[in-house]
Amino acid sequence: MDAKANIKQRLPSRHVTEGPARAPHRSYFYAMGLTTEQIHQPFVGVASCWNEAAPCNIALMRQAQAVKKGVASAGGTPREFCTITVTDGIAMGHDGMRSSLPSRECIADSVELTVRGHAYDALVGLAGCDKSLPGMMMAMLRLNVPSIFIYGGSILPGNFRGQQVTVQDMFEAVGKHSVGAMSDEDLDEIERVACPSAGACGAQFTANTMATVSEAIGLALPYSAGAPAPYEIRDAFCMTAGEKVMDLIASNLRPRDIVTRKALENAAAVVAASGGSTNAALHLPAIAHEAGIKFDLFDVAEIFKKTPYVADLKPGGRYVAKDMFEVGGIPLLMKTLLDNGFLHGDCITVTGRTIAENLKSVKWNPHQDVVHPADKPITVTGGVVGLKGNLAPEGAIVKVAGMSNLRFTGPARCFDREEDAFEAVQKRTYREGEVIVIRYEGPKGGPGMREMLQTTAALTGQGMGGKIALITDGRFSGATRGFCIGHVGPEAAVGGPIGLLEDGDIIEIDADAGTLNVKLSDAELAQRKTKWSARATNHTSGALWKYAQQVGPAVGGAVTHPGGAHEKQCYADI
């Protein structure tokens, strides 16, 4: 028996290709043009989130073809399939955003079911948008077959009258337009140039944050997450990933060997160092959950607190993902963190080497100011901060990258849904110094934990950055900047303190101390709780109803199943 046959005897695909009883199954493969040799090779699922919903997904099918060539060249049989994506930029600001976070679970579930149903032996997953990146990585950890993650790449920045712009500028332009600071003609002009290519939103928003995570956590090849979508070098990364996954099958190196507690800490460190999206504090616990590792919002926040902010990236900084790639990419960021003791260098990666070994040949680039040395950071604490207090016993999160004032105190102005808050912003019926509270937007209460970029960007466009604060049990986009606090838990829908607030209550925010409090006694909060009742929902059937019944709190990643710790049999070992 040769080495290939030996490998096949321990792989899941043997259940659909080997022995006389599988003749009917093999007939299907012959129907699709596979040869006898291909049928008896390892089967590699090549999963992409391709669709025509938005530019972040549009290049994924082309990249999947390069992956398939790599798999085939290394003696594997690629099996391509697609799953969904809900793209936040299109879903933003209306009821469609309720579908965004639930799509993460749908992606993980659909990839799991496809791989399980067809007994694939390995997985190369391509994703391009905010929830599809963590959803794909969650599937890899859940299945625990040899896997490599590929980011579809970021969009190129637009150019508006000589200035580099992103979709963040588009949302803020709406705010400028609402106060007469931008004309109809200017708004029309900028919307035509802001997004000039395929790829995900170009700054350190959620997609690029989770792409950075994919390299730091060890599931992606070095440099592969930084190259913009239009760059032809992406095909070379994809081809290499297809070849490399065959090595992982041979060595039986699996995602749960790679994604350890230390690897999760590395992932949290690069989020903080890059001023990344607060959504990472939702997705990292969810990824950990699939591996049976407890790593919640507070664990993430602990890493954030002790990691310096070094990458001068938008929305708080000056540069976009393309710029960082061109001066040295994510490995440059990781190298300075490693050299200064902020990364665990002994974590294994999909290359078969450790983080330290991968970064050994990376040289510091002194001819750039996108990434600062970790011993000479932009700020000594991370770009994202965890908060806790009597208003958020289960925690909350705020992005402080680019902010100068980290404290805010003001009276609450309460809204029970984003649309009402946005209307108040559009009509400017709020007051400077207030804390705008948007509640019943959590995982259960939304349902779906909507992002609030429409509202936050409009306020920034109106010149209110730093003059007001926002808190929500929902989420803020990675493109959000200013004093915007999300993931407040427990959420209003389950009777959390945020649901007990009244207009005028004084809220105290201190991102230096990591606290979020309301000036009410425990007795007063308890008294209000006796009068509280859950708000009725309009979502009484379908996928969003089902999600609301299953989803857990944001502190644990808003997950919908018991996770790897409760698993009795791993798929990869069937």
C-alpha positions in Angstrom: 0.0 0.0 0.0 1.5 3.4 -1.0 1.7 6.5 1.1 -1.4 8.0 -0.5 -3.5 4.9 0.2 -2.2 4.9 3.8 -3.4 8.5 4.2 -6.8 7.8 2.7 -7.4 5.0 5.2 -7.6 7.6 8.0 -9.5 10.3 6.2 -13.2 11.1 6.3 -13.5 10.7 2.5 -12.9 7.0 2.7 -16.6 6.7 3.7 -17.7 7.9 0.2 -14.9 6.6 -2.1 -13.5 3.3 -0.8 -14.8 -0.3 -1.1 -17.6 -2.1 -3.1 -20.4 -0.5 -1.0 -19.4 2.9 -2.2 -19.8 2.1 -5.9 -23.0 4.2 -6.1 -21.2 7.2 -4.6 -18.3 6.8 -7.0 -20.7 6.8 -9.9 -21.6 10.4 -9.0 -17.9 11.4 -9.1 -17.5 9.8 -12.5 -20.5 11.8 -13.7 -18.6 15.0 -12.8 -15.6 13.9 -14.9 -13.3 12.8 -12.1 -10.8 10.1 -12.8 -10.2 7.0 -10.8 -7.0 8.5 -9.4 -8.8 11.7 -8.4 -11.6 9.8 -6.6 -9.1 7.9 -4.5 -7.1 11.1 -3.5 -7.9 13.2 -0.5 -10.9 15.5 -1.0 -10.3 19.2 -0.2 -13.3 21.4 0.2 -12.7 24.9 -1.3 -15.3 27.0 0.3 -15.9 30.6 -0.7 -18.3 33.3 0.3 -18.6 34.5 -3.3 -21.7 36.5 -4.3 -22.7 39.6 -6.1 -23.8 41.5 -3.0 -20.8 43.7 -2.7 -17.2 44.3 -3.9 -15.7 42.4 -0.9 -17.0 39.1 -2.3 -16.8 39.6 -6.0 -13.2 38.4 -6.5 -13.5 35.2 -4.3 -14.6 32.8 -7.1 -11.6 33.8 -9.2 -9.2 33.2 -6.3 -10.9 29.9 -5.5 -9.8 28.6 -9.0 -6.2 29.3 -8.0 -6.7 27.4 -4.8 -8.0 24.4 -6.8 -5.0 24.4 -9.1 -2.7 24.3 -6.0 -4.6 21.4 -4.5 -4.6 19.4 -7.7 -0.9 20.1 -8.3 -0.1 18.6 -4.9 -2.1 15.4 -5.4 -5.5 16.4 -3.9 -9.0 16.5 -5.4 -10.5 20.0 -4.9 -14.3 20.3 -4.4 -15.5 23.9 -4.7 -18.7 25.2 -3.0 -20.1 28.5 -1.9 -21.8 29.8 1.2 -23.6 33.1 1.9 -22.4 36.5 3.0 -24.4 39.4 4.4 -22.3 42.5 3.7 -22.5 45.1 6.4 -21.9 48.1 4.1 -25.1 47.2 2.2 -27.0 46.1 5.3 -26.1 49.2 7.3 -28.7 51.6 8.5 -31.9 49.6 8.0 -33.5 46.4 9.0 -31.2 44.3 6.9 -28.4 44.8 9.5 -30.3 42.3 11.8 -29.1 39.6 9.4 -25.4 40.4 9.6 -24.3 38.7 12.8 -26.6 35.7 12.4 -24.9 35.2 9.0 -21.7 34.4 10.8 -23.5 31.3 12.3 -25.1 30.5 9.0 -21.7 30.5 7.3 -20.1 28.3 9.9 -23.1 25.9 9.9 -23.4 25.7 6.1 -19.7 25.0 5.7 -19.8 22.4 8.5 -22.9 20.7 6.9 -21.3 20.6 3.4 -18.1 19.1 4.7 -19.8 16.6 6.9 -22.4 15.6 4.3 -19.8 14.9 1.6 -17.0 13.7 3.9 -14.3 16.1 2.8 -10.8 15.7 4.3 -9.6 19.3 4.5 -10.7 22.8 4.0 -9.5 26.0 2.3 -11.8 28.8 3.1 -12.0 32.1 1.3 -13.9 35.0 2.8 -14.1 38.7 2.2 -16.5 40.5 4.5 -16.9 41.3 8.2 -18.8 38.2 9.4 -17.6 35.8 6.7 -14.0 35.8 8.0 -14.8 34.7 11.6 -17.6 32.4 10.3 -15.2 30.6 8.1 -12.6 30.3 10.8 -15.2 29.0 13.2 -16.1 26.3 10.8 -12.5 25.3 10.5 -12.2 24.9 14.3 -15.5 23.1 14.6 -14.6 20.5 11.9 -10.9 20.4 12.9 -9.8 19.0 9.5 -6.5 20.4 8.1 -7.5 24.0 7.0 -6.0 27.2 5.6 -7.9 30.5 5.7 -7.6 33.0 2.8 -8.8 36.6 2.9 -10.1 37.9 -0.4 -8.2 41.2 0.1 -9.1 44.8 0.7 -10.5 47.4 -1.6 -8.2 50.1 -3.0 -8.8 53.6 -1.5 -10.7 56.1 -3.6 -9.6 59.6 -4.5 -11.8 62.6 -4.0 -10.2 65.8 -5.2 -6.7 64.6 -4.3 -7.7 63.1 -0.9 -7.6 59.4 -0.2 -11.1 58.2 0.9 -12.9 55.1 2.0 -16.5 54.1 2.7 -16.1 55.6 6.1 -15.9 59.0 4.4 -19.1 58.2 2.6 -21.0 57.6 5.8 -19.6 60.7 7.4 -20.5 62.6 4.2 -24.1 61.9 5.0 -23.7 63.7 8.3 -22.0 66.7 6.6 -24.8 66.8 4.0 -27.5 66.8 6.7 -26.1 70.1 8.2 -25.4 71.7 4.8 -21.6 71.2 4.9 -21.7 69.2 1.7 -23.8 69.9 -1.4 -25.9 67.4 -3.3 -23.4 67.6 -6.1 -20.4 66.9 -3.8 -22.2 63.9 -2.3 -22.9 62.6 -5.7 -19.3 63.0 -6.7 -17.7 61.3 -3.7 -20.0 58.3 -3.8 -18.9 57.6 -7.4 -15.2 57.5 -6.4 -15.0 56.2 -2.8 -14.9 52.5 -3.7 -12.9 52.0 -6.9 -12.2 48.2 -7.0 -13.0 44.8 -5.7 -12.2 44.0 -2.1 -13.4 44.6 1.5 -13.6 48.0 3.1 -10.0 49.3 3.0 -9.1 50.6 6.4 -8.7 48.7 9.7 -12.4 48.1 9.9 -13.8 44.6 10.9 -12.8 42.8 7.7 -9.2 43.9 7.8 -9.1 43.4 11.5 -10.1 39.8 11.2 -7.8 39.4 8.3 -4.9 40.5 10.5 -6.2 38.0 13.1 -6.0 35.2 10.6 -2.3 35.6 10.2 -1.6 36.2 13.9 -3.7 33.2 15.0 -1.8 31.0 12.6 -4.6 30.0 10.2 -3.4 32.0 7.2 -0.1 32.1 5.3 2.2 35.0 6.1 1.5 38.1 4.0 -1.6 36.6 2.4 -4.1 38.7 4.4 -2.5 42.0 3.5 -2.5 42.0 -0.3 -5.4 44.1 -1.8 -8.0 42.2 -3.8 -7.0 43.6 -7.2 -3.3 42.6 -6.8 -2.5 39.6 -9.0 -0.2 38.3 -6.2 -3.3 37.1 -4.5 -3.5 34.2 -6.9 0.0 33.1 -6.0 -1.1 33.1 -2.3 -4.2 31.1 -3.2 -2.2 28.6 -5.3 0.3 28.1 -2.4 -2.5 27.6 0.1 -3.9 24.8 -2.1 -0.5 23.1 -2.2 0.1 23.7 1.5 -3.1 22.2 2.7 -2.0 18.9 1.2 1.1 19.1 3.5 -1.2 19.6 6.5 -3.2 16.5 5.6 0.1 14.5 5.4 1.3 15.8 8.8 -2.2 15.8 10.3 -1.7 19.3 11.6 -5.2 20.6 12.5 -6.8 23.9 13.4 -7.1 23.0 17.1 -3.4 22.3 17.2 -2.8 25.8 15.9 -5.5 27.9 17.7 -4.5 27.6 21.3 -4.9 30.0 24.2 -1.6 31.6 23.3 -2.6 32.0 19.7 -5.8 33.7 20.7 -3.8 36.1 22.9 -1.6 36.8 19.8 -4.8 37.5 17.8 -6.1 39.9 20.5 -2.7 41.6 20.6 -2.6 42.5 16.8 -6.2 43.9 17.1 -5.1 46.2 19.8 -1.8 47.1 18.1 -3.5 47.9 14.8 -6.4 49.9 16.4 -8.7 47.2 15.0 -12.5 46.8 15.3 -14.3 46.3 18.5 -16.1 43.4 16.8 -12.9 41.3 17.4 -14.0 41.1 21.0 -17.1 39.3 19.7 -15.5 37.1 17.2 -12.4 35.9 19.1 -14.5 34.4 21.9 -16.7 32.7 19.3 -13.6 31.2 17.5 -12.3 30.0 20.9 -15.7 28.5 21.7 -15.4 26.2 18.7 -12.2 24.9 20.0 -13.5 24.4 23.6 -11.3 27.2 24.9 -12.8 29.8 27.4 -11.7 33.2 26.1 -14.4 35.8 26.7 -14.6 39.6 26.3 -12.7 40.1 29.5 -9.9 37.9 28.4 -9.7 39.8 25.2 -9.8 43.1 27.0 -6.9 42.0 29.3 -4.7 41.6 26.3 -5.9 44.9 24.8 -5.0 46.7 28.0 -1.3 45.7 27.9 -0.6 45.9 24.2 0.7 49.1 22.6 -1.1 50.8 19.7 1.5 51.0 16.8 -0.2 50.9 13.4 -1.4 54.3 12.3 -4.5 53.0 10.4 -7.8 54.5 9.6 -10.4 55.1 11.0 -8.4 56.6 13.9 -5.2 57.1 11.9 -3.9 58.1 8.5 -3.3 54.9 6.4 -5.3 52.0 4.9 -4.6 48.3 4.6 -2.9 48.7 1.2 -0.4 51.0 2.7 0.6 48.6 5.5 1.0 45.8 3.0 3.3 47.8 0.8 5.6 48.7 3.7 5.9 45.2 5.0 2.4 43.8 5.7 1.1 42.1 8.8 4.4 40.4 9.4 6.0 43.8 9.9 3.4 44.6 12.6 3.9 41.1 14.2 7.7 41.3 14.1 7.9 44.5 16.2 5.3 43.0 18.7 7.3 39.8 18.9 10.6 41.6 19.4 9.2 43.6 22.2 7.6 40.7 24.1 3.9 41.2 23.0 3.5 38.0 21.0 4.0 34.3 21.9 6.6 33.2 19.3 6.2 29.5 20.0 2.7 29.1 18.5 2.6 26.7 15.5 1.0 27.9 12.2 -0.3 26.5 8.9 3.3 26.8 7.5 4.3 24.0 9.9 6.6 26.5 11.6 6.1 28.7 14.6 5.3 32.4 14.6 8.9 33.1 15.6 10.3 30.9 12.7 7.9 32.6 10.2 9.1 36.0 11.3 12.8 35.2 11.5 13.7 36.8 8.2 11.4 39.8 8.5 13.5 43.0 8.7 12.3 46.3 10.2 11.5 48.9 7.5 12.8 52.3 8.8 11.6 54.1 5.7 7.9 54.2 6.7 5.6 55.5 9.4 2.6 53.3 9.0 3.8 50.9 11.7 5.7 52.3 14.7 8.1 50.3 16.7 6.4 48.6 19.6 8.9 50.3 22.0 8.0 53.7 20.5 4.3 53.3 20.1 1.6 55.8 19.2 0.1 55.1 22.6 1.3 52.6 25.2 -2.1 51.0 25.6 -4.1 49.3 22.9 -6.4 50.9 20.5 -9.4 49.0 22.0 -10.4 49.0 25.6 -12.8 46.8 27.7 -15.1 48.4 30.2 -17.1 47.2 33.2 -19.3 48.7 35.8 -22.8 48.9 37.2 -24.1 49.7 33.7 -22.2 46.8 32.1 -21.7 44.0 34.6 -21.0 41.6 31.6 -18.7 44.2 30.0 -18.6 46.5 27.1 -16.0 47.6 24.5 -14.8 50.9 23.1 -12.2 51.8 20.3 -9.9 54.5 21.6 -7.4 54.6 18.7 -7.0 58.2 17.6 -8.9 59.6 20.6 -7.3 62.2 23.0 -10.0 62.4 25.7 -10.7 59.0 27.3 -13.3 60.2 29.9 -16.9 61.4 29.4 -19.7 62.2 31.8 -23.2 63.3 30.7 -27.0 62.8 30.9 -28.5 59.8 29.1 -30.8 60.3 26.1 -32.5 56.9 25.6 -33.7 55.4 22.4 -35.2 51.9 22.0 -34.0 51.4 18.4 -31.4 52.8 16.1 -33.9 54.4 13.7 -35.2 56.7 16.4 -31.7 57.7 17.4 -30.7 58.4 13.8 -33.8 60.5 13.3 -32.8 62.6 16.3 -29.3 63.0 14.8 -30.6 64.0 11.4 -33.0 66.6 13.0 -30.3 67.6 15.5 -32.7 67.3 18.4 -30.0 65.9 20.7 -27.8 68.2 22.8 -24.0 68.5 23.0 -22.7 66.7 26.2 -25.4 64.0 26.1 -24.8 60.2 26.2 -27.0 58.8 23.5 -28.2 55.3 24.5 -29.4 52.9 21.8 -30.8 49.7 23.4 -32.8 46.6 22.5 -30.3 46.1 19.7 -28.4 43.2 21.4 -28.1 39.7 20.1 -31.5 38.6 21.4 -33.3 42.0 21.5 -32.4 43.2 18.0 -32.4 40.4 17.2 -29.0 40.3 15.5 -27.0 42.9 17.3 -27.0 45.6 14.6 -24.0 47.9 13.9 -24.6 51.6 14.3 -22.2 53.2 11.8 -25.0 55.2 10.1 -25.7 57.0 13.4 -22.1 57.4 14.6 -20.8 58.6 11.2 -23.6 61.1 10.9 -22.6 62.6 14.3 -18.9 62.7 13.2 -20.0 64.4 10.0 -21.9 67.0 12.0 -18.7 67.8 14.0 -19.8 66.1 17.2 -16.9 63.8 17.6 -15.8 64.0 21.3 -18.8 66.3 22.1 -21.2 63.4 22.7 -20.9 59.8 23.5 -23.0 56.7 22.5 -23.5 53.4 24.2 -25.4 50.4 22.9 -26.1 46.8 23.6 -25.7 46.4 19.8 -22.4 46.9 17.9 -20.4 49.6 16.3 -18.8 49.2 12.9 -15.0 48.9 12.6 -15.3 52.2 10.7 -16.7 53.9 13.8 -14.6 56.5 15.6 -15.3 58.7 18.6 -16.7 57.8 22.1 -18.9 54.9 21.0 -19.3 52.0 23.4 -20.8 48.7 22.2 -21.6 45.1 23.4 -23.0 46.5 26.7 -24.2 43.4 28.7 -26.5 42.1 29.9 -28.5 43.5 27.1 -31.8 45.3 27.5 -33.9 42.4 26.2 -33.0 40.3 29.2 -33.4 43.1 31.8 -29.8 44.4 31.8 -29.1 47.8 33.4 -29.0 49.5 30.0 -32.7 48.7 29.7 -33.4 50.4 33.1 -32.0 53.8 32.1 -34.1 56.9 32.0 -33.5 60.2 30.2 -31.3 62.4 32.4 -29.5 59.6 34.3 -25.8 60.6 34.6 -23.5 58.1 32.9 -19.8 58.1 33.6 -17.3 56.6 31.1 -13.6 56.2 31.9 -11.6 54.3 29.3 -8.4 54.9 31.3 -9.8 53.1 34.3 -11.9 50.7 32.2 -15.3 51.6 33.8 -18.8 52.3 32.6 -21.2 53.4 35.4 -24.5 55.2 35.9 -25.0 57.3 39.0 -27.7 55.2 40.5 -27.6 53.1 43.6 -28.0 49.3 43.5 -31.3 49.8 45.3 -32.6 52.2 42.7 -31.6 49.8 39.9 -33.3 47.0 41.7 -36.5 49.0 42.1 -36.6 49.9 38.4 -36.1 46.2 37.6 -39.3 45.3 39.4 -41.2 47.6 36.9 -39.4 46.4 33.8 -40.9 44.1 31.2 -39.4 42.8 28.0 -40.2 44.7 24.8 -42.3 42.9 22.2 -40.5 41.9 19.0 -41.8 41.9 15.4 -39.6 38.9 14.6 -41.8 36.0 15.6 -40.9 33.6 12.9 -38.1 32.7 10.5 -34.3 32.8 10.8 -34.1 35.8 13.1 -36.7 34.3 15.5 -34.6 31.1 15.6 -31.4 33.1 16.2 -33.0 35.0 19.1 -34.0 31.7 20.8 -30.4 30.2 20.5 -28.0 33.1 20.9 -26.0 33.7 24.0 -24.6 36.9 25.5 -22.0 39.1 23.8 -19.5 38.5 26.5 -19.1 35.0 25.3 -19.1 35.9 21.6 -22.9 35.6 20.9 -22.6 31.9 20.1 -25.5 29.6 19.3 -24.4 26.1 20.3 -22.5 24.4 23.2 -19.1 24.5 21.5 -16.1 22.3 21.4 -15.9 21.7 25.2 -19.2 19.7 24.9 -18.2 17.7 21.8 -18.1 13.9 22.1 -16.7 13.1 18.6 -14.7 15.4 16.4 -15.7 15.3 12.7 -12.1 14.9 11.5 -12.0 11.5 13.4 -15.1 9.9 12.0 
